[in-house]
Amino acid sequence: MTTFAPRVARPHAALLSVLALAILAGACQSKPAAPPVSADAWAVVNGVEIKRDAVEKAYRRTQQAAVSEEEATAAKLAVLNDLIVQELLLGKARELKIELPDTELDNAFAEGQKNITPAAFNEELAKRNLTAADMREGLRRELIIQKVIEREIASKVTVTDQDVTAFFEANRAQFNRPEDAYHIAQIAITPVRDPQIANRTGDDATTPQEAAAKAQMVMARLKEGAAFAEVAADFSEDPESAPRGGDLGFVPLSALQQAPPALRDAVLKGTPGSARVVSAGGAHTVVLVVAKDTAGQKDLSMPEVKTAITNTLRGRREQVLRAAYLSAIHNDAVVVNHIARQLVQAQGKMPSLAPAAPGAK
Protein backbone atom coordinates (compact mmCIF):
# COMPACT_ATOMS: atom_id res chain seq x y z
CA MET A 1 0.00 0.00 0.00
CA THR A 2 1.10 3.60 -0.44
CA THR A 3 2.59 5.26 2.60
CA PHE A 4 4.22 8.63 3.09
CA ALA A 5 8.00 8.79 3.14
CA PRO A 6 9.21 10.41 6.36
CA ARG A 7 11.40 13.47 6.18
CA VAL A 8 12.21 13.95 9.84
CA ALA A 9 11.09 11.13 12.10
CA ARG A 10 10.34 11.77 15.74
CA PRO A 11 10.10 8.65 17.86
CA HIS A 12 7.30 8.38 20.38
CA ALA A 13 7.32 6.64 23.74
CA ALA A 14 6.97 2.89 23.41
CA LEU A 15 3.60 1.46 24.53
CA LEU A 16 2.64 -0.78 27.35
CA SER A 17 3.37 -4.16 25.73
CA VAL A 18 6.86 -3.44 24.40
CA LEU A 19 8.23 -6.53 26.20
CA ALA A 20 5.26 -8.87 25.69
CA LEU A 21 7.07 -11.32 23.44
CA ALA A 22 10.12 -11.31 25.69
CA ILE A 23 7.87 -12.09 28.62
CA LEU A 24 6.37 -15.06 26.76
CA ALA A 25 9.82 -16.44 26.05
CA GLY A 26 10.98 -15.88 29.60
CA ALA A 27 7.87 -17.46 31.06
CA CYS A 28 8.54 -20.66 29.15
CA GLN A 29 12.05 -21.05 30.57
CA SER A 30 12.75 -23.41 33.42
CA LYS A 31 11.48 -22.07 36.76
CA PRO A 32 10.92 -23.60 40.20
CA ALA A 33 7.75 -25.66 40.51
CA ALA A 34 4.72 -23.43 41.01
CA PRO A 35 2.03 -24.13 43.61
CA PRO A 36 -1.31 -25.57 42.39
CA VAL A 37 -3.51 -23.13 40.50
CA SER A 38 -7.11 -23.04 39.36
CA ALA A 39 -8.08 -25.23 36.43
CA ASP A 40 -8.86 -22.17 34.29
CA ALA A 41 -5.69 -20.23 35.14
CA TRP A 42 -3.76 -19.55 31.94
CA ALA A 43 -0.92 -17.71 33.67
CA VAL A 44 0.17 -16.71 37.16
CA VAL A 45 2.03 -13.49 37.96
CA ASN A 46 3.47 -13.21 41.45
CA GLY A 47 0.71 -15.49 42.72
CA VAL A 48 -2.09 -13.64 40.92
CA GLU A 49 -3.95 -15.81 38.43
CA ILE A 50 -4.87 -14.60 34.95
CA LYS A 51 -7.85 -16.77 34.09
CA ARG A 52 -9.23 -17.89 30.78
CA ASP A 53 -12.29 -15.69 31.11
CA ALA A 54 -10.12 -12.57 31.46
CA VAL A 55 -8.23 -13.45 28.29
CA GLU A 56 -11.42 -14.18 26.38
CA LYS A 57 -13.00 -10.87 27.39
CA ALA A 58 -9.87 -8.89 26.51
CA TYR A 59 -9.76 -10.71 23.17
CA ARG A 60 -13.39 -9.90 22.41
CA ARG A 61 -12.82 -6.23 23.22
CA THR A 62 -10.52 -5.97 20.19
CA GLN A 63 -11.33 -8.85 17.82
CA GLN A 64 -14.17 -8.44 15.34
CA ALA A 65 -13.44 -10.50 12.22
CA ALA A 66 -13.87 -14.24 12.00
CA VAL A 67 -10.44 -15.89 11.94
CA SER A 68 -9.05 -19.39 11.80
CA GLU A 69 -8.47 -21.37 14.97
CA GLU A 70 -4.71 -20.96 14.62
CA GLU A 71 -5.04 -17.19 14.17
CA ALA A 72 -7.35 -16.96 17.17
CA THR A 73 -4.85 -18.96 19.25
CA ALA A 74 -2.00 -16.65 18.29
CA ALA A 75 -4.14 -13.58 19.00
CA LYS A 76 -5.15 -14.88 22.43
CA LEU A 77 -1.53 -15.62 23.28
CA ALA A 78 -0.72 -12.00 22.41
CA VAL A 79 -3.61 -10.84 24.61
CA LEU A 80 -2.37 -13.03 27.46
CA ASN A 81 1.13 -11.57 27.12
CA ASP A 82 -0.37 -8.09 27.34
CA LEU A 83 -2.34 -9.08 30.46
CA ILE A 84 0.85 -10.41 32.02
CA VAL A 85 2.55 -7.06 31.50
CA GLN A 86 -0.55 -5.33 32.86
CA GLU A 87 -0.53 -7.47 35.98
CA LEU A 88 3.14 -6.67 36.58
CA LEU A 89 2.29 -2.97 36.49
CA LEU A 90 -0.90 -3.38 38.53
CA GLY A 91 1.17 -5.17 41.14
CA LYS A 92 3.49 -2.18 41.19
CA ALA A 93 0.42 0.06 41.62
CA ARG A 94 -0.63 -1.94 44.68
CA GLU A 95 2.89 -1.67 46.07
CA LEU A 96 2.90 2.10 45.51
CA LYS A 97 -0.67 2.40 46.87
CA ILE A 98 -1.87 4.02 43.64
CA GLU A 99 -5.67 4.12 43.45
CA LEU A 100 -8.23 5.33 40.93
CA PRO A 101 -11.17 7.37 42.28
CA ASP A 102 -14.58 6.26 41.03
CA THR A 103 -15.28 9.76 39.73
CA GLU A 104 -12.18 9.63 37.52
CA LEU A 105 -13.27 6.29 36.08
CA ASP A 106 -16.80 7.58 35.53
CA ASN A 107 -15.52 10.63 33.67
CA ALA A 108 -13.17 8.61 31.47
CA PHE A 109 -15.90 6.08 30.66
CA ALA A 110 -18.31 8.87 29.68
CA GLU A 111 -15.63 10.57 27.57
CA GLY A 112 -15.03 7.36 25.67
CA GLN A 113 -18.71 7.15 24.70
CA LYS A 114 -19.25 10.77 23.66
CA ASN A 115 -18.86 9.95 19.94
CA ILE A 116 -21.14 6.92 19.94
CA THR A 117 -24.86 6.68 20.64
CA PRO A 118 -26.08 4.52 23.54
CA ALA A 119 -27.81 2.23 21.05
CA ALA A 120 -24.66 1.77 19.00
CA PHE A 121 -22.60 1.19 22.14
CA ASN A 122 -24.99 -1.49 23.38
CA GLU A 123 -25.01 -3.07 19.94
CA GLU A 124 -21.21 -3.35 20.02
CA LEU A 125 -21.34 -4.86 23.51
CA ALA A 126 -23.85 -7.48 22.38
CA LYS A 127 -21.82 -8.26 19.26
CA ARG A 128 -18.74 -8.95 21.40
CA ASN A 129 -20.64 -10.70 24.20
CA LEU A 130 -19.46 -8.11 26.72
CA THR A 131 -21.11 -5.96 29.37
CA ALA A 132 -20.57 -2.34 30.28
CA ALA A 133 -18.95 -3.63 33.47
CA ASP A 134 -16.41 -5.54 31.38
CA MET A 135 -15.52 -2.36 29.49
CA ARG A 136 -15.25 -0.36 32.71
CA GLU A 137 -12.93 -2.94 34.23
CA GLY A 138 -10.65 -2.83 31.18
CA LEU A 139 -10.60 0.96 31.34
CA ARG A 140 -9.92 0.91 35.09
CA ARG A 141 -6.84 -1.24 34.60
CA GLU A 142 -5.55 0.99 31.81
CA LEU A 143 -5.99 4.18 33.85
CA ILE A 144 -4.20 2.73 36.88
CA ILE A 145 -1.34 1.58 34.66
CA GLN A 146 -1.10 5.08 33.19
CA LYS A 147 -0.66 6.42 36.71
CA VAL A 148 2.15 3.96 37.36
CA ILE A 149 3.90 4.91 34.12
CA GLU A 150 3.51 8.60 34.94
CA ARG A 151 4.94 8.22 38.45
CA GLU A 152 7.70 5.72 37.74
CA ILE A 153 8.80 6.84 34.28
CA ALA A 154 7.43 10.07 32.83
CA SER A 155 7.95 12.10 36.01
CA LYS A 156 11.59 11.03 36.20
CA VAL A 157 12.54 12.11 32.66
CA THR A 158 14.03 15.59 32.43
CA VAL A 159 15.02 17.70 29.43
CA THR A 160 17.14 20.78 30.16
CA ASP A 161 17.57 23.96 28.14
CA GLN A 162 21.10 22.80 27.41
CA ASP A 163 19.72 19.57 25.94
CA VAL A 164 17.35 21.52 23.71
CA THR A 165 20.06 23.90 22.52
CA ALA A 166 22.46 21.05 21.78
CA PHE A 167 19.81 19.24 19.75
CA PHE A 168 18.98 22.37 17.77
CA GLU A 169 22.63 23.09 16.94
CA ALA A 170 23.22 19.49 15.85
CA ASN A 171 20.09 19.47 13.67
CA ARG A 172 19.86 23.09 12.53
CA ALA A 173 19.26 22.14 8.90
CA GLN A 174 16.05 20.35 9.87
CA PHE A 175 14.62 23.63 11.09
CA ASN A 176 15.09 25.45 7.80
CA ARG A 177 12.04 24.54 5.73
CA PRO A 178 12.10 25.55 2.05
CA GLU A 179 8.33 25.00 1.89
CA ASP A 180 5.31 24.36 4.08
CA ALA A 181 5.25 20.93 5.69
CA TYR A 182 2.84 18.77 7.65
CA HIS A 183 3.77 16.61 10.63
CA ILE A 184 1.98 13.30 10.06
CA ALA A 185 1.53 9.96 11.79
CA GLN A 186 -0.14 6.86 10.39
CA ILE A 187 -1.49 3.42 11.21
CA ALA A 188 -1.17 1.19 8.13
CA ILE A 189 -3.40 -1.87 7.67
CA THR A 190 -3.07 -4.18 4.66
CA PRO A 191 -5.34 -7.05 3.50
CA VAL A 192 -2.43 -9.42 2.83
CA ARG A 193 0.11 -11.24 4.99
CA ASP A 194 3.06 -8.92 5.43
CA PRO A 195 6.61 -10.33 5.25
CA GLN A 196 7.73 -8.17 8.17
CA ILE A 197 5.67 -7.10 11.17
CA ALA A 198 7.31 -4.72 13.61
CA ASN A 199 4.37 -3.77 15.83
CA ARG A 200 4.43 -4.77 19.48
CA THR A 201 1.58 -7.27 19.35
CA GLY A 202 2.54 -9.05 16.12
CA ASP A 203 -0.94 -8.32 14.77
CA ASP A 204 -1.32 -8.69 10.99
CA ALA A 205 -4.56 -8.57 8.98
CA THR A 206 -4.36 -11.07 6.12
CA THR A 207 -7.70 -10.68 4.32
CA PRO A 208 -9.86 -7.71 3.26
CA GLN A 209 -12.40 -8.68 5.93
CA GLU A 210 -9.77 -8.76 8.65
CA ALA A 211 -8.33 -5.46 7.47
CA ALA A 212 -11.74 -3.76 7.55
CA ALA A 213 -12.48 -5.11 11.03
CA LYS A 214 -9.06 -4.05 12.25
CA ALA A 215 -9.55 -0.51 10.93
CA GLN A 216 -12.84 -0.33 12.84
CA MET A 217 -11.17 -1.61 15.98
CA VAL A 218 -8.33 0.91 15.69
CA MET A 219 -10.73 3.83 15.24
CA ALA A 220 -12.81 2.60 18.17
CA ARG A 221 -9.72 2.63 20.40
CA LEU A 222 -8.81 6.13 19.29
CA LYS A 223 -12.35 7.34 19.97
CA GLU A 224 -12.13 5.78 23.42
CA GLY A 225 -9.17 8.05 24.12
CA ALA A 226 -6.22 5.74 23.45
CA ALA A 227 -3.03 7.57 22.44
CA PHE A 228 -2.41 7.42 18.69
CA ALA A 229 1.27 6.52 19.19
CA GLU A 230 0.35 3.62 21.45
CA VAL A 231 -2.24 2.20 19.05
CA ALA A 232 0.15 2.60 16.11
CA ALA A 233 2.97 0.86 17.96
CA ASP A 234 0.61 -2.01 18.79
CA PHE A 235 -1.18 -2.49 15.47
CA SER A 236 0.33 -0.61 12.51
CA GLU A 237 1.62 -2.92 9.78
CA ASP A 238 4.19 -0.47 8.43
CA PRO A 239 7.51 -1.90 9.70
CA GLU A 240 9.30 1.46 9.48
CA SER A 241 6.90 3.74 11.31
CA ALA A 242 5.20 1.31 13.74
CA PRO A 243 8.16 1.26 16.19
CA ARG A 244 8.01 5.07 16.22
CA GLY A 245 4.33 5.15 17.09
CA GLY A 246 3.41 5.73 13.46
CA ASP A 247 5.38 8.98 13.31
CA LEU A 248 6.37 10.08 9.78
CA GLY A 249 7.80 13.43 10.81
CA PHE A 250 7.28 16.54 8.68
CA VAL A 251 6.31 15.84 5.07
CA PRO A 252 6.88 18.71 2.59
CA LEU A 253 3.86 20.03 0.71
CA SER A 254 5.43 19.03 -2.63
CA ALA A 255 5.66 15.41 -1.47
CA LEU A 256 2.04 15.47 -0.32
CA GLN A 257 0.98 16.69 -3.73
CA GLN A 258 2.42 13.49 -5.22
CA ALA A 259 0.46 11.22 -2.86
CA PRO A 260 -2.83 9.55 -3.91
CA PRO A 261 -5.64 12.13 -3.81
CA ALA A 262 -7.47 10.56 -0.85
CA LEU A 263 -4.32 10.53 1.31
CA ARG A 264 -3.35 14.02 0.19
CA ASP A 265 -6.77 15.46 0.99
CA ALA A 266 -6.92 13.70 4.37
CA VAL A 267 -3.82 15.66 5.34
CA LEU A 268 -4.44 18.98 3.64
CA LYS A 269 -8.07 19.15 4.77
CA GLY A 270 -7.47 17.61 8.19
CA THR A 271 -7.15 19.54 11.41
CA PRO A 272 -4.26 18.97 13.83
CA GLY A 273 -5.11 16.27 16.33
CA SER A 274 -7.79 14.60 14.22
CA ALA A 275 -7.48 11.12 12.70
CA ARG A 276 -9.17 9.98 9.48
CA VAL A 277 -9.34 6.63 7.71
CA VAL A 278 -8.37 6.44 4.04
CA SER A 279 -9.29 3.17 2.31
CA ALA A 280 -8.27 1.83 -1.09
CA GLY A 281 -8.00 -1.66 -2.57
CA GLY A 282 -8.83 -3.35 0.73
CA ALA A 283 -6.06 -1.48 2.57
CA HIS A 284 -6.64 1.21 5.19
CA THR A 285 -4.49 4.05 6.49
CA VAL A 286 -5.45 5.94 9.62
CA VAL A 287 -3.89 9.37 9.13
CA LEU A 288 -3.22 11.78 11.98
CA VAL A 289 -2.24 15.39 11.28
CA VAL A 290 -0.03 16.33 14.21
CA ALA A 291 0.89 19.88 13.16
CA LYS A 292 1.55 22.20 10.25
CA ASP A 293 4.77 24.18 9.84
CA THR A 294 5.33 27.07 7.49
CA ALA A 295 8.37 27.65 5.30
CA GLY A 296 11.39 29.53 6.63
CA GLN A 297 14.26 29.28 9.09
CA LYS A 298 13.23 28.40 12.63
CA ASP A 299 15.13 29.23 15.78
CA LEU A 300 14.92 28.62 19.50
CA SER A 301 13.16 31.93 20.11
CA MET A 302 10.04 30.31 18.66
CA PRO A 303 8.06 28.49 21.38
CA GLU A 304 6.88 25.80 18.95
CA VAL A 305 10.48 24.90 18.09
CA LYS A 306 11.52 24.51 21.70
CA THR A 307 8.38 22.51 22.46
CA ALA A 308 8.94 20.17 19.51
CA ILE A 309 12.55 19.49 20.51
CA THR A 310 11.61 18.97 24.14
CA ASN A 311 8.89 16.49 23.18
CA THR A 312 11.26 14.62 20.89
CA LEU A 313 13.95 14.25 23.54
CA ARG A 314 11.43 13.38 26.23
CA GLY A 315 9.88 10.71 24.04
CA ARG A 316 13.23 9.10 23.33
CA ARG A 317 14.22 9.03 26.99
CA GLU A 318 10.85 7.72 28.13
CA GLN A 319 11.12 4.93 25.58
CA VAL A 320 14.46 3.79 26.97
CA LEU A 321 13.42 4.14 30.61
CA ARG A 322 10.12 2.33 30.05
CA ALA A 323 11.80 -0.63 28.38
CA ALA A 324 14.34 -0.83 31.21
CA TYR A 325 11.64 -0.49 33.89
CA LEU A 326 9.46 -3.25 32.44
CA SER A 327 12.47 -5.51 32.09
CA ALA A 328 13.48 -4.86 35.69
CA ILE A 329 10.07 -5.58 37.24
CA HIS A 330 9.75 -8.72 35.13
CA ASN A 331 13.16 -9.95 36.29
CA ASP A 332 12.02 -9.53 39.90
CA ALA A 333 8.71 -11.34 39.28
CA VAL A 334 7.59 -14.96 39.23
CA VAL A 335 5.68 -15.46 35.98
CA VAL A 336 4.34 -18.82 34.84
CA ASN A 337 2.57 -18.97 31.47
CA HIS A 338 0.78 -22.32 31.61
CA ILE A 339 -0.73 -22.07 28.14
CA ALA A 340 2.63 -21.31 26.55
CA ARG A 341 4.12 -24.36 28.26
CA GLN A 342 1.23 -26.50 27.11
CA LEU A 343 1.72 -25.45 23.49
CA VAL A 344 5.47 -26.00 23.64
CA GLN A 345 5.00 -29.48 25.10
CA ALA A 346 2.48 -30.25 22.34
CA GLN A 347 5.10 -29.27 19.75
CA GLY A 348 2.89 -26.59 18.29
CA LYS A 349 -0.16 -28.81 17.91
CA MET A 350 -3.06 -26.83 19.25
CA PRO A 351 -6.53 -28.17 18.43
CA SER A 352 -7.87 -25.81 21.10
CA LEU A 353 -6.71 -23.56 23.87
CA ALA A 354 -7.89 -25.64 26.79
CA PRO A 355 -7.11 -24.41 30.31
CA ALA A 356 -3.98 -25.69 31.95
CA ALA A 357 -4.38 -28.45 34.51
CA PRO A 358 -4.07 -27.47 38.18
CA GLY A 359 -0.45 -27.39 39.26
CA ALA A 360 0.81 -27.67 35.67
CA LYS A 361 4.56 -27.41 35.39
C-alpha positions as CSV (number, residue, x, y, z in Angstrom):
1,M,0.0,0.0,0.0
2,T,1.1,3.6,-0.4
3,T,2.6,5.3,2.6
4,F,4.2,8.6,3.1
5,A,8.0,8.8,3.1
6,P,9.2,10.4,6.4
7,R,11.4,13.5,6.2
8,V,12.2,13.9,9.8
9,A,11.1,11.1,12.1
10,R,10.3,11.8,15.7
11,P,10.1,8.7,17.9
12,H,7.3,8.4,20.4
13,A,7.3,6.6,23.7
14,A,7.0,2.9,23.4
15,L,3.6,1.5,24.5
16,L,2.6,-0.8,27.4
17,S,3.4,-4.2,25.7
18,V,6.9,-3.4,24.4
19,L,8.2,-6.5,26.2
20,A,5.3,-8.9,25.7
21,L,7.1,-11.3,23.4
22,A,10.1,-11.3,25.7
23,I,7.9,-12.1,28.6
24,L,6.4,-15.1,26.8
25,A,9.8,-16.4,26.1
26,G,11.0,-15.9,29.6
27,A,7.9,-17.5,31.1
28,C,8.5,-20.7,29.1
29,Q,12.0,-21.0,30.6
30,S,12.8,-23.4,33.4
31,K,11.5,-22.1,36.8
32,P,10.9,-23.6,40.2
33,A,7.7,-25.7,40.5
34,A,4.7,-23.4,41.0
35,P,2.0,-24.1,43.6
36,P,-1.3,-25.6,42.4
37,V,-3.5,-23.1,40.5
38,S,-7.1,-23.0,39.4
39,A,-8.1,-25.2,36.4
40,D,-8.9,-22.2,34.3
41,A,-5.7,-20.2,35.1
42,W,-3.8,-19.6,31.9
43,A,-0.9,-17.7,33.7
44,V,0.2,-16.7,37.2
45,V,2.0,-13.5,38.0
46,N,3.5,-13.2,41.4
47,G,0.7,-15.5,42.7
48,V,-2.1,-13.6,40.9
49,E,-4.0,-15.8,38.4
50,I,-4.9,-14.6,35.0
51,K,-7.8,-16.8,34.1
52,R,-9.2,-17.9,30.8
53,D,-12.3,-15.7,31.1
54,A,-10.1,-12.6,31.5
55,V,-8.2,-13.5,28.3
56,E,-11.4,-14.2,26.4
57,K,-13.0,-10.9,27.4
58,A,-9.9,-8.9,26.5
59,Y,-9.8,-10.7,23.2
60,R,-13.4,-9.9,22.4
61,R,-12.8,-6.2,23.2
62,T,-10.5,-6.0,20.2
63,Q,-11.3,-8.9,17.8
64,Q,-14.2,-8.4,15.3
65,A,-13.4,-10.5,12.2
66,A,-13.9,-14.2,12.0
67,V,-10.4,-15.9,11.9
68,S,-9.0,-19.4,11.8
69,E,-8.5,-21.4,15.0
70,E,-4.7,-21.0,14.6
71,E,-5.0,-17.2,14.2
72,A,-7.3,-17.0,17.2
73,T,-4.9,-19.0,19.2
74,A,-2.0,-16.6,18.3
75,A,-4.1,-13.6,19.0
76,K,-5.2,-14.9,22.4
77,L,-1.5,-15.6,23.3
78,A,-0.7,-12.0,22.4
79,V,-3.6,-10.8,24.6
80,L,-2.4,-13.0,27.5
81,N,1.1,-11.6,27.1
82,D,-0.4,-8.1,27.3
83,L,-2.3,-9.1,30.5
84,I,0.9,-10.4,32.0
85,V,2.5,-7.1,31.5
86,Q,-0.6,-5.3,32.9
87,E,-0.5,-7.5,36.0
88,L,3.1,-6.7,36.6
89,L,2.3,-3.0,36.5
90,L,-0.9,-3.4,38.5
91,G,1.2,-5.2,41.1
92,K,3.5,-2.2,41.2
93,A,0.4,0.1,41.6
94,R,-0.6,-1.9,44.7
95,E,2.9,-1.7,46.1
96,L,2.9,2.1,45.5
97,K,-0.7,2.4,46.9
98,I,-1.9,4.0,43.6
99,E,-5.7,4.1,43.4
100,L,-8.2,5.3,40.9
101,P,-11.2,7.4,42.3
102,D,-14.6,6.3,41.0
103,T,-15.3,9.8,39.7
104,E,-12.2,9.6,37.5
105,L,-13.3,6.3,36.1
106,D,-16.8,7.6,35.5
107,N,-15.5,10.6,33.7
108,A,-13.2,8.6,31.5
109,F,-15.9,6.1,30.7
110,A,-18.3,8.9,29.7
111,E,-15.6,10.6,27.6
112,G,-15.0,7.4,25.7
113,Q,-18.7,7.2,24.7
114,K,-19.2,10.8,23.7
115,N,-18.9,9.9,19.9
116,I,-21.1,6.9,19.9
117,T,-24.9,6.7,20.6
118,P,-26.1,4.5,23.5
119,A,-27.8,2.2,21.1
120,A,-24.7,1.8,19.0
121,F,-22.6,1.2,22.1
122,N,-25.0,-1.5,23.4
123,E,-25.0,-3.1,19.9
124,E,-21.2,-3.3,20.0
125,L,-21.3,-4.9,23.5
126,A,-23.9,-7.5,22.4
127,K,-21.8,-8.3,19.3
128,R,-18.7,-9.0,21.4
129,N,-20.6,-10.7,24.2
130,L,-19.5,-8.1,26.7
131,T,-21.1,-6.0,29.4
132,A,-20.6,-2.3,30.3
133,A,-18.9,-3.6,33.5
134,D,-16.4,-5.5,31.4
135,M,-15.5,-2.4,29.5
136,R,-15.2,-0.4,32.7
137,E,-12.9,-2.9,34.2
138,G,-10.6,-2.8,31.2
139,L,-10.6,1.0,31.3
140,R,-9.9,0.9,35.1
141,R,-6.8,-1.2,34.6
142,E,-5.5,1.0,31.8
143,L,-6.0,4.2,33.9
144,I,-4.2,2.7,36.9
145,I,-1.3,1.6,34.7
146,Q,-1.1,5.1,33.2
147,K,-0.7,6.4,36.7
148,V,2.2,4.0,37.4
149,I,3.9,4.9,34.1
150,E,3.5,8.6,34.9
151,R,4.9,8.2,38.5
152,E,7.7,5.7,37.7
153,I,8.8,6.8,34.3
154,A,7.4,10.1,32.8
155,S,7.9,12.1,36.0
156,K,11.6,11.0,36.2
157,V,12.5,12.1,32.7
158,T,14.0,15.6,32.4
159,V,15.0,17.7,29.4
160,T,17.1,20.8,30.2
161,D,17.6,24.0,28.1
162,Q,21.1,22.8,27.4
163,D,19.7,19.6,25.9
164,V,17.3,21.5,23.7
165,T,20.1,23.9,22.5
166,A,22.5,21.1,21.8
167,F,19.8,19.2,19.7
168,F,19.0,22.4,17.8
169,E,22.6,23.1,16.9
170,A,23.2,19.5,15.9
171,N,20.1,19.5,13.7
172,R,19.9,23.1,12.5
173,A,19.3,22.1,8.9
174,Q,16.0,20.3,9.9
175,F,14.6,23.6,11.1
176,N,15.1,25.5,7.8
177,R,12.0,24.5,5.7
178,P,12.1,25.6,2.1
179,E,8.3,25.0,1.9
180,D,5.3,24.4,4.1
181,A,5.2,20.9,5.7
182,Y,2.8,18.8,7.7
183,H,3.8,16.6,10.6
184,I,2.0,13.3,10.1
185,A,1.5,10.0,11.8
186,Q,-0.1,6.9,10.4
187,I,-1.5,3.4,11.2
188,A,-1.2,1.2,8.1
189,I,-3.4,-1.9,7.7
190,T,-3.1,-4.2,4.7
191,P,-5.3,-7.0,3.5
192,V,-2.4,-9.4,2.8
193,R,0.1,-11.2,5.0
194,D,3.1,-8.9,5.4
195,P,6.6,-10.3,5.3
196,Q,7.7,-8.2,8.2
197,I,5.7,-7.1,11.2
198,A,7.3,-4.7,13.6
199,N,4.4,-3.8,15.8
200,R,4.4,-4.8,19.5
201,T,1.6,-7.3,19.3
202,G,2.5,-9.0,16.1
203,D,-0.9,-8.3,14.8
204,D,-1.3,-8.7,11.0
205,A,-4.6,-8.6,9.0
206,T,-4.4,-11.1,6.1
207,T,-7.7,-10.7,4.3
208,P,-9.9,-7.7,3.3
209,Q,-12.4,-8.7,5.9
210,E,-9.8,-8.8,8.7
211,A,-8.3,-5.5,7.5
212,A,-11.7,-3.8,7.5
213,A,-12.5,-5.1,11.0
214,K,-9.1,-4.0,12.2
215,A,-9.6,-0.5,10.9
216,Q,-12.8,-0.3,12.8
217,M,-11.2,-1.6,16.0
218,V,-8.3,0.9,15.7
219,M,-10.7,3.8,15.2
220,A,-12.8,2.6,18.2
221,R,-9.7,2.6,20.4
222,L,-8.8,6.1,19.3
223,K,-12.4,7.3,20.0
224,E,-12.1,5.8,23.4
225,G,-9.2,8.0,24.1
226,A,-6.2,5.7,23.5
227,A,-3.0,7.6,22.4
228,F,-2.4,7.4,18.7
229,A,1.3,6.5,19.2
230,E,0.4,3.6,21.5
231,V,-2.2,2.2,19.1
232,A,0.1,2.6,16.1
233,A,3.0,0.9,18.0
234,D,0.6,-2.0,18.8
235,F,-1.2,-2.5,15.5
236,S,0.3,-0.6,12.5
237,E,1.6,-2.9,9.8
238,D,4.2,-0.5,8.4
239,P,7.5,-1.9,9.7
240,E,9.3,1.5,9.5
241,S,6.9,3.7,11.3
242,A,5.2,1.3,13.7
243,P,8.2,1.3,16.2
244,R,8.0,5.1,16.2
245,G,4.3,5.2,17.1
246,G,3.4,5.7,13.5
247,D,5.4,9.0,13.3
248,L,6.4,10.1,9.8
249,G,7.8,13.4,10.8
250,F,7.3,16.5,8.7
251,V,6.3,15.8,5.1
252,P,6.9,18.7,2.6
253,L,3.9,20.0,0.7
254,S,5.4,19.0,-2.6
255,A,5.7,15.4,-1.5
256,L,2.0,15.5,-0.3
257,Q,1.0,16.7,-3.7
258,Q,2.4,13.5,-5.2
259,A,0.5,11.2,-2.9
260,P,-2.8,9.5,-3.9
261,P,-5.6,12.1,-3.8
262,A,-7.5,10.6,-0.8
263,L,-4.3,10.5,1.3
264,R,-3.3,14.0,0.2
265,D,-6.8,15.5,1.0
266,A,-6.9,13.7,4.4
267,V,-3.8,15.7,5.3
268,L,-4.4,19.0,3.6
269,K,-8.1,19.1,4.8
270,G,-7.5,17.6,8.2
271,T,-7.2,19.5,11.4
272,P,-4.3,19.0,13.8
273,G,-5.1,16.3,16.3
274,S,-7.8,14.6,14.2
275,A,-7.5,11.1,12.7
276,R,-9.2,10.0,9.5
277,V,-9.3,6.6,7.7
278,V,-8.4,6.4,4.0
279,S,-9.3,3.2,2.3
280,A,-8.3,1.8,-1.1
281,G,-8.0,-1.7,-2.6
282,G,-8.8,-3.4,0.7
283,A,-6.1,-1.5,2.6
284,H,-6.6,1.2,5.2
285,T,-4.5,4.0,6.5
286,V,-5.5,5.9,9.6
287,V,-3.9,9.4,9.1
288,L,-3.2,11.8,12.0
289,V,-2.2,15.4,11.3
290,V,0.0,16.3,14.2
291,A,0.9,19.9,13.2
292,K,1.5,22.2,10.2
293,D,4.8,24.2,9.8
294,T,5.3,27.1,7.5
295,A,8.4,27.6,5.3
296,G,11.4,29.5,6.6
297,Q,14.3,29.3,9.1
298,K,13.2,28.4,12.6
299,D,15.1,29.2,15.8
300,L,14.9,28.6,19.5
301,S,13.2,31.9,20.1
302,M,10.0,30.3,18.7
303,P,8.1,28.5,21.4
304,E,6.9,25.8,19.0
305,V,10.5,24.9,18.1
306,K,11.5,24.5,21.7
307,T,8.4,22.5,22.5
308,A,8.9,20.2,19.5
309,I,12.6,19.5,20.5
310,T,11.6,19.0,24.1
311,N,8.9,16.5,23.2
312,T,11.3,14.6,20.9
313,L,14.0,14.3,23.5
314,R,11.4,13.4,26.2
315,G,9.9,10.7,24.0
316,R,13.2,9.1,23.3
317,R,14.2,9.0,27.0
318,E,10.8,7.7,28.1
319,Q,11.1,4.9,25.6
320,V,14.5,3.8,27.0
321,L,13.4,4.1,30.6
322,R,10.1,2.3,30.0
323,A,11.8,-0.6,28.4
324,A,14.3,-0.8,31.2
325,Y,11.6,-0.5,33.9
326,L,9.5,-3.2,32.4
327,S,12.5,-5.5,32.1
328,A,13.5,-4.9,35.7
329,I,10.1,-5.6,37.2
330,H,9.7,-8.7,35.1
331,N,13.2,-10.0,36.3
332,D,12.0,-9.5,39.9
333,A,8.7,-11.3,39.3
334,V,7.6,-15.0,39.2
335,V,5.7,-15.5,36.0
336,V,4.3,-18.8,34.8
337,N,2.6,-19.0,31.5
338,H,0.8,-22.3,31.6
339,I,-0.7,-22.1,28.1
340,A,2.6,-21.3,26.6
341,R,4.1,-24.4,28.3
342,Q,1.2,-26.5,27.1
343,L,1.7,-25.5,23.5
344,V,5.5,-26.0,23.6
345,Q,5.0,-29.5,25.1
346,A,2.5,-30.3,22.3
347,Q,5.1,-29.3,19.8
348,G,2.9,-26.6,18.3
349,K,-0.2,-28.8,17.9
350,M,-3.1,-26.8,19.3
351,P,-6.5,-28.2,18.4
352,S,-7.9,-25.8,21.1
353,L,-6.7,-23.6,23.9
354,A,-7.9,-25.6,26.8
355,P,-7.1,-24.4,30.3
356,A,-4.0,-25.7,31.9
357,A,-4.4,-28.4,34.5
358,P,-4.1,-27.5,38.2
359,G,-0.5,-27.4,39.3
360,A,0.8,-27.7,35.7
361,K,4.6,-27.4,35.4
